């Protein structure tokens, strides 16, 4: 709780009473070694000088706390929170309010609606940095120290992306040249408009698979042998890229990058693992050398693979399996041996060059090993005329939404990690704009959807990339390949392309995360399993839907069932902690202290109420068990006489917000507890919560004296009230007054001193000499 929420009041009780604590010899565990001298107590709460068991507890915790000052929660209104309307003579408070108001005003003035910058930042340089982020790092770019490493990094990624992009294009169901086209204009565009300086965008395996499965379902009404099938499929791929770019740009303009936080890491890991299995299985047809009907579910892929096993081609298998082993070995040694780190990015290029040489020298095509075949030479043509008309938009939007979500998750994850490593800020909304522009301009030149690549971004960073210039160099290499080298890549065997895809998706098999979740959090492991199995056996789109639904259910569950804790006082202190975490914490008969660790709003009010009722029933069961036994205190058998919970203290410091549903439930609980003789108390409400309490009339209904700054103040006050009531009951019993007519401290009018006051004082003095000091724990 912030200091400005409180005002100082030199009193121990809420009605400005003062308790002078007696000196006591306390042991390390909070209990007394020797009974201290009786305390001199002054309280107008009804006469609490008697040494009942509650008074001994009160004295015990007062000595632990060494507190002589009580703070009270001030009346808080919106006007008092405004430093401009504040009227205080305390310069520290005034300065703090001004600082807080300044922070609030600065945060509001930074952005207007829709995420647009305010007029204070309305300068040409600022706007240029928003719409063309590359100008930010170009202003401070050190040519001498950074240009060479950027060129090396760009060349390294370039030799890696050429064979990879061709492989991913085949995975997407497109000709190999579409992979090269998607590695040219989008990569160059992101270097100019992207906010990450090390992220390497382009075709990736997961997006390629999602595009293939989505468009294949859309084309089910067109026969596969139809001459227009390929053309329609390619047009839908370009249209998908266009609409994905529109989705990215809309999300960026309205600053909707936060939506991906609702997908937990367990859900994402399970989804990508399941998708990686589907990707790998779909490429086995090129490794085994015979055609297998594609499917988006695992069991159908396995069945189709077994059905055509009689057409197995061992030559293709040997070349493909050898390429996979070579790629895995080079990746492993490149990551584990620092001196051989150059092997990791050169793996795809190495197997590509070796296989092309073998094909040329041994004429592998004539031996029954399929090759890529003709690749159009030259740069891509303009394709905006293919954006319209969209004949299947009612079905295409599902593919667009799924690719948008997965693409942004994959890109922002690696981009934020790289930005943190290089210590610069990364805006999720600007990242959306960069991806949107890359796909938008790419859709103009035969590109299908692209996003950030984990493997190429890691290689780009390891190669020392410092800016988007590395991406520009990569795009130049792809352009040179399209202009000059396409005849060479026509000799590349298809099984080698499949091997490159398989080696790439092996890194997506996140089995280590599954083992970690099983060891640390079984429920998260269950979530991971549901997402993974759903993706493998129901398809990528349905698997993604399951992953999103599971994530939202987790958010709803965590919100609707907030954590609460029964609190106890740590011996020798005034600190109150969860009794499950600290079993030695002391609890006091008749008082239940509960902490609510979440905002109180319509979704969790019922759960909070049920938990409070459960805690109350549990406390009363413990009281009944203790009432049937006698406790030995300093050699004297004492019977516990507290029969029910009389006070419930709610610790509200973690509660940052409360809505009208929460206020209604608290008012209902207040009336219910009052009818049952239980007093509800609040501890440490925040400014916003206190405003709602006051505006709703809850403060007036329950009484300001029942709202405390600290839970220790609340517990002290409750013990004081119980002690006063016990002293009055004991005095009345000694005079023969029936228990039913005795008054509690809260019922007795102020200043009502009847003829029994002297007798009560004598009874209290007798109790001081009769009962020793003790602390009773539950």
N, C-alpha and C positions, 0 to 999 in steps of 0.2 A: 504494500500500500504506500502510495506516495505521501510525503510529509505534508503536502498542502491540503490533504483531505482532513486533517485533524486540527483541533484547537486544544490548547492546554488548559487543564482544570486540575488544581491541586486537591484532588479528592480520590478516595479509593472506591466509594460507592457512587452510583450515578447521581444520587441526590446530594453530592458534595459533602460526604462524610469522610473522615480521615481515620485510618487505622495506624496506630503506632505499634510496629511489630516488636516483639520481645526478642532479646538475644537468646539464641539457642545453639547448642553444640550439635551440629548435624553431621551425620556420617556421609560417606561418599555415595551411598545408594539412596540418600534422601530421607532416611528414617533417623529418629533422634537416638543418640547414644544415652543421654540423660534427660529427664524431663526438665524443660526450662521453667523459669519462674512464670507465674500467671501474667498474662498480658493485660495492659490497661487499654480498654477498648472504648471508643466513643462512637456511637452510631445512632442516628435518629430513625433507623429503619425498624425500630420496635424493640430495642433492648437486646443486644447480642453478646452480653458480657459473660454468660454462663459457659462453663467448659464442657459442652456436650461434645459428642464425637465429631459433629460437623465443624464446631469451632476449632477443635484440635487439627482437623485437616486444613481449615482456613489458615491457621497460624503456621502450619507446616509449609504450605505452598507460598505464603507471604514471605517467610524467611528465605525460601529458595530464591524467590524473585528479587528480594531486596528492593522492592518498589515502594516509593513514597509518592509517586505522581500518577494520576489517572488522566487519560485523554478521553474526550467524548467526540462522537461523530457529529460534525456540524450539519446544519440544515443547508442543503445544496440545491441551488436553482441554476438554470442556464445562465442567468445574469451574473451570478457570482463566479462562473467559470471564465467570463470574458474579462481580460485584463483591462480593457478600456473602461468597463463599468465598475471595476474593483476599487474599493476605497479602503486602503490599509496603510498603516504607519510602519509596517515591517518592511524594510527595504529588501530583505532576502525573499520574502514572499512575493513582493511586487516584481522583483527582477525575474523570479522563477516564472510567474504568470506571463510576463512579457516574452520570455524565451519560449514558453509553450505556445503562446499565441503566434509568435513569429514562425515557429516550426509549422504550425497548422496552416498559417497563411501562405507560407512558402510552398508547402506541399500542394495546396489548392491552386496556387498560381502557376505551378510548373506545367500542368496539363489541363486543358479544358475538356469538354465532352468529346467522346470518340477518340480520346488520346491525342488530340491535336495540341501542340505547344501553345503556351500563352503568348500574349503580345510582347511580354518582356524579353522573350527569346526570338522575337520576330525579326531576325537579321538575315541577310542573304547567305552569309557563311553557315549559319545554323540550319537554314532550310536546305542548303546544298548538302550538308552532312546527313540530313534526314532522308532525302531522296536519292543521294548518291554516297553511300557510306564509305566508299573507297577514298573520298577526299579527306576523311579524318586521318587515315594513316599515311596518305600521301604527303600531308603537310609536314610530318615529322620523319619521313622515310630517309634513312641513312643509306645512300647508294653504295658507298664504299664498303660498308660492313655487311649489308643485307642482300644486295643484288645477286652476288655470286651464289649464296646459299639458296636463294629463292629459285634461281635458274636450275641448280642441281636438283632441288626438290621437285620442281615442275617436270624435269626430264625423267626423274625416277618414277613419278606417278604416271607420266605419259606412257612409258614402256609397259606399265602394268595395266593401264586402263584399255589399251587397244585390244588385246586378246580377251580381257574380261568383258568389255562392253559387247563384243561380238557373241560371247557365250550367253550373256544375259538376254540379248535380243532373241536368240533361239529359244531360251526359256520362256520369253514373253510370247512366243508364237509368231515372231516377226522375222524378216530377212536380216542377216547379220549387219548389213549396212545401216540399219536403223539404230543399232547400238553405237556405231561410230558417229552418226548424226546427233544422237543424244549426248555424246561426249564432246561436242564441238560448241555449238551456240549456247546451250545451258551453262556449261563450265565457264565460258568467257563472260556470260551475263552475270553469273553469281560472283565472279571476281570483282565486278563493278558495283553490284547492288547488295551483295551479301555482307552481313555484319561480322561473321567469323573470318579470321585471317588464315586459319589452318584447315578449315573444313574442305574436303574434296567431294564435290557433288558429281552426279552422273547416274547411270543405270545401276541398280542394285538388285540382288537376287529376290528379296522378299516382294518388292513392288512388281518385279517382272512376273513372279508367280501369281500375284493377286490380279494383275492385268490379264494374264492368260486364262485363269479360271473364270474371271468375270465376263470377259468378252466371248469365251467359248459358250457360256450359258446363253448369252444374248444372241449368238449365231446358230442356235440349235434348230431354228426353223429354216435355215439355208443348208442345202446339201453340201457336204464337204467337197464333192467333185464338181461343184458349180464353178464355172470359169470366173465368176465375179466374187467368189468367196474371199480370196486373199485381198482383193481391193477393198471390199467392205470392211474386212477385219482391220486393215491398216488405217482406213479412214476413221473407224471408231477409236483406234489407239490415239490418233492425233487429236480427235475431239475430246477424249478423256484427259489428255494433257492440258488442253485449253481450259476445260472446266475445273480441273484441279488447280490451275493457276488462279482462276477467278475465286475459288474457295479460299486459297491462301491469302490473296489480296484483301478480300473482305474481312477475314479474321485478323489480318494485320492492321487494317484501318480502324477496326472497332476494338483492337487490343484484346483479342480472345485467345491469346496464347496460353492462358491459365487453364483451359479446359483439359489439357492433357495431365494435369496433376491429379485428376480423379482416377487415373489408371495406376494402380500400385505396381511396384517393381516386380512382385511375384506374378502378377497377371501378365505383364509385358514379357517377362522371361519365359513363362509357360507358353504363351502364344508364339513367340519366335522359335522356341524349341520345336513345337509341333509343326510349324511352317517349314522349318529346316528339314525335318524328316520327309515332308511331302516333296520339297524341292529335290532332295537327294534321290528319292525313289523315282521321280519323274525323269531323271537323267540317266537311269540305268539302261534305258532302251538303246542309247548310243554306246554305252559300254559293252552291252551284251551283243550288239550288232543286229538286232531285229526290231521291227516296229511293234510298239506297245501302245494300246489305246490309252490316251491320257484320262486321268480322273482326278478329282479334287479331294478324294478320301483315300485313306491308307489301305483299307482292306480290298478295295477295287483295284488299286495299283498292284498289290501283291498277287491278286487273282489273275490279272491280265499278264503279269510277268510270268507266272507259272504256266498259263495256257499256251504261251508261245515259246516255251523253252526248247522245243525241238528245232527251232531255227537259230539256235545259239551259234555265234561266230567267234571262234577262239582267237582268231587273229586280231579282231577288233578289241576283244577283251584283254588280250595281253598288252596291246598298245595303250588302251585306256587305263587299265589298272596300273601299269608301269608309270604312266603320267601322274596318276593320283598319288602314288607312293613317292615319286620324285618331288611333287609339289609339297606334300606334307613334310618330307624330310628337310627341304630347303627352308620352309617356314619355321620348322622347329629349331633348326640350328641357327637360323637368322635371328630368332628371338632369344635363344638361350646362350649363345656365344657372341659376346660383343664384337670380336674381331670379324665375325662372319655375318654381321647385320645386313650387309649388302645382298645376301642371298634371298632375303625375304621379298623385297620388291621385284627382284629379277626372276623369281620362280615362274610366273606365267609366261614371261617373254622367253625364258630358257626352253621350256617344254614346247613352246610354239615354234621357235627356230629349229630345234632338233627334229620335231615332227615334220616340218616343212622340208627340211633337207632329206629326211628319210623318204618322204613321199616323192620328191623329185628324183632321188637316186634309185629307188627301188620300185617306182611306179605302183605305190600302194593301192591306188584306185582300181587298177586292173586285178589286184589280189582280193578285191571284195571289201575294201575299207572305204566307206563313204567320205567324201571331202566336201568343203564348203561350196565350191563351184563359183559361178560368176558373181562378181561384186561390182556394181556400177562405179565407174571412175568419176571423180569430180565432187564438188561441193553440193550440198542439198539444195533443192529448188524451193520456191516460195509456195506455201500450202495454206494460206488463209482462206482460199476458196473452198477448202474441205471442212471448214468449221461448221458450215451450215449446208443443207438442212440436217437436223438431228432427228432421225426417224424413231429412235428408241430411247428418248430422254427419260421416259417414265421408268425404264429399267437401268439406264446408264448411271443414274444418280447414286445407286447403291455402290457401284464400283468406285465412283468419284469420292464419295464420303469415306469409304474404307481406306482408299489409297491416301487421301488427305490426312487422316488421323495417324495411320501407321508411318507415313513418310515424315510427318512433322515430329513424331515421337523419336524416330530413329535419328533424325537430323539434329534436333535440339539436345538430345542426350550427349552426343559426342561433341557438339559445339560448345556446350556449357563446360564440359570437362576440359576441353582445350583452352577455353578462355580463362578458366580458373588457374590452369597451369601457367599461362603466360601473363596473368595478372592484368586483365583488361575486362571492362564491362561488356556484357552481352544482353541486348534487349530482345526478348522473345518475339515481340511484335515486329521489330525490324527484321528479325530472322524470317518471320513469315513473309514479309514483303520481299526479301531477297529470294526465297524459294518461289514465291509467286511470279516474280519477274523472270526467273530462270525458266520456269515451265511455260510462261506466256510467250516469250520470244522463241523458246525451243519449239513450241507448237506451230510457229510460223515456218519452221524448216525441218519437217519430217522427224520430230522428236516425240518419243513417248514419255510418260511421267518419270521425273528424276528426283532424287533426294540425296542427302549426305550418306556417304559410304563409311562404315566403320573401318574396314581394312585399309582402304586408300587414304583415309584421313590419318590413321595411325602411321602409315608409311610417310605421308607428307610431313607430319609433325616430327617424326624421327629423323627425317632428312634435313631438318633445320628450317622449314618454311617460316617466314616472318610476316608475310603479307599475301594479298591476293595475286601478286605477280606470279607466284608459283602456278596458280590456276590458269593464268594467261599463257604461260609457257606450255602447260599441258594441252590446252586447246590448240596451240600452234602446231604441236607435234601431231595431234589427231588430224588437223587440216592437211599437213604434209602427207600423212598416210593416205588420206582420201584422194589427194591429187596425184601421188606418185607410186604408192606401194600396194594398192589393192590387188594387182595381178599376183603379187607374191602370196598374199593371204588367201587367195583362191585355192591354194594347195593344202590348206590346213585341214586335217582330219576332224570330223565331227566328234569323234570320241575324245579328242584332246580338249575341245571346247567343253564337253560334258565334264571332263576331269577338272577343268578350271572351276566350273560351277560347284562341283562336289567339294573340292578342297576349300572353296570360299565359305560354304555354308556349314562346314564342320565347326567353325568357330562360333556359330549360332546355337550349337547344341549345348545349352547351359546346364549340364547335369551337375556341375559343381554347386550352382545356386540351389538346385533341388536338395542336395545333401546338406547344404548349410541351413536351409529352411527346416528340414526334418530335425536337425540337431537343435535349432534355436527356437523355432516357432511352428508347432505342428499344424495350426490352423492356416498359416500362410502356405505351408506345404500342400495342404488340401486345395487351396485356391490355385496354386501352381499346377497341380495335377489336373484339376477341372479344365483350366484354360488349355493345357497341352493336349489332353485327350480329346477335348471338344474340337480343337483345330485339326487333329489327325483323322478323326472318325466322322466329323460332320462337315468339314470343309473350312477353307480359310475365312470366308465371309461370316459363316455362322460361328466359327471359332472366335473371330474378332468380336462379334455381337455378344457371345457368352462372356468373353473377357471384360467387355465394357459393363455388362449387366452385373457381373460378379464384383467389379470395382465399385459400382454405384451402390450395390447392396452392402458392401463393406463400409462405405461412407455413411449410409443410412443407419446401419447397425451401431457403428461407433458413436454416431450422433444421438440416436434414440436411446441407447443404453449407456449413459455416461458413467465414468468411474466415480464411486463414492467411497468414503472410508470412515470408520469409527475411530475417533481420536482418543489418545490417552496422554497423560503428562509424563515426560521422561523424568525419572527421579533426580532430584538435585537441580532442577531447572524449571523454567516456565515455558518450555518448548513442548508443543503437542504434536504427536506424530501418529501415523497409522499403527494400530495395535497389531496388525498382521506382520508388519515389518519390524516392529519393536514390541515383542511380547511382554517385556518388563515394564511397559508404560502403565501408569496408574490410572484407574478409572474410579469414579466415586458413585456410591449407591444413590440412585434417584436422579442422576444427571446423565444424559446421553449427548455426547458431542460428535457431530457428523460434519465432514467436509465434502462439498460438492465440487467436483473437478471439471466443470464444464458450464458453458452458458445455459441458462434455463429458458427454454422456449417450447413451442407447442409440441414438438416431436418427442421431447424427453420428459415432459411434466409427469405423465403417468408412471414412467419408470422410477423417477425420483420419489414420488409419493409411495410407491410400493416398497422401495428399498427402506424408506424411513419407517414404514409400518413393520417391515421385517426386523429392522434393528431394534425397534421398541419391544416387539414380542420377545425377541431373544434376550434383551436386557431384563425384562420382567420375569422370564423363566429363571434367569440366574438369581434374581432377587428372591424368588420363591424358594429356590434351593438353599440359598444362604439363610433365609429366615427360619429354616428348620434346624439349623445348627448354631452352636455357640462358638464364638471366636475368642481365643485367649489373647488378651492385650496386656502386656506387662504383668503376667501372672494372674490376671482377673478375667473370668469368663464373662464375655459381653455378648448379648443377643442382638443381632442386627434387626432393627425395627422398621427400616424403610421397606415398604411393601410394593411400591410401584414407582415408575418413572414420573418425576414431578417437573423436570425441566429438560427441554430439548434445545441444544445450542447448535445452530447451523453456521459453520465457517464458510463465508461467502467470498473470501479473497480471490479464489480462482474464477469466480463467476464474473465474466466481463460484460455480459448482456443478459437482459431479461425482457421478455415480451409480455403482452397482455395475458396470454394463456398462462404463463408462469406466475404472473401477479394473481390471477384468479385462483390458481391452485394453492398458492401460499395463503390467500385469504380464507379459502375453504379449510385448509389445515389449521389455521389459527383459530377459527370458530370451533372446529371439531376438538382440538386439544383443550381449548378453554372449557368446553362442556364437560370434558373428562378430568378437569383439574390439572392440566398440564400447561405450563407456560412455555411458549416458543420464544427463543431469543436469537438475534442475529449478531454475527461477528464480522467486522471488517468489510462492509460492503463498499464497492467502488463508487466513484462519483456518478457514473451513468446509472448504476443500479439504485443508488440512493435517490437520484432524481425521480426514477420511476416509482419508488416506494412513496415518496412525498406526493407526487402528482396523483397517484391512485388512492391516496388516503390510508395506505397501509400503515404508515408511521403513526398516524393519529389513532388508528384502530388498535394497534398492539401496544402503543406507548413508547415514547422516545427513550424511556429508561431501560428498555429491553433491547436496545441496539448498542453494541459495544465496539470499541476500536480493535481490541485484541481478544482472542479466545480466552486468554488468561484472565482478563478483566471479567469476562462473562462467567467463567467458572468460579472466580472468587465471589462474585455477587450472588450466584446461585447457592454456594455453600453458606454464605452469610445469611441468606434468607431461610435456608433450611435449619441453620443453627438457631436462629431467632424463634422459628416456629417450634423447634424441639424444646427450647428453654421454656417457652410459654406453656406448652403441653405438660412439661414436667412440673412446673409451678402450679398449674391448675389441678393436676392430679393429686399433688400433695395437699391441696385445700379441699379436695373432694368435688371439684367442678367436673361435670361430665365432659368427656373428650369432644363430644359433638358440638358443644357450645364454645369451645376455645376458638380464638381468632388467630388468623395468620398475620404476619407483619404487613402484607399487602392489604388485608381487609381492615386493619385497625386504623382509625383516623389519626392524623398527625396531632400529637399533643394530648392524646386520650390516655391519661394516667389515672387509673382507678385505684381503689383501695387495696388492690393486691400487689401493687408495684413493690412495696417493701418486702412482702413475702416472696415475691419472685426473685428479688436480689439476694435474700437469704438462701433461697434454694440454689441459686447459681453458685454462691460461695461454698455451699455444701458439696456441690458437684465438683468444684475445683479441687477440693481436698480429697474427694472420694475417687474420682476417675483419673487415671494417669493419661499422658499424651500417647497417641498412637496413630498409625496410618493403616487403614484396612484396604487391601487390594482385592479386586475381583479376579 
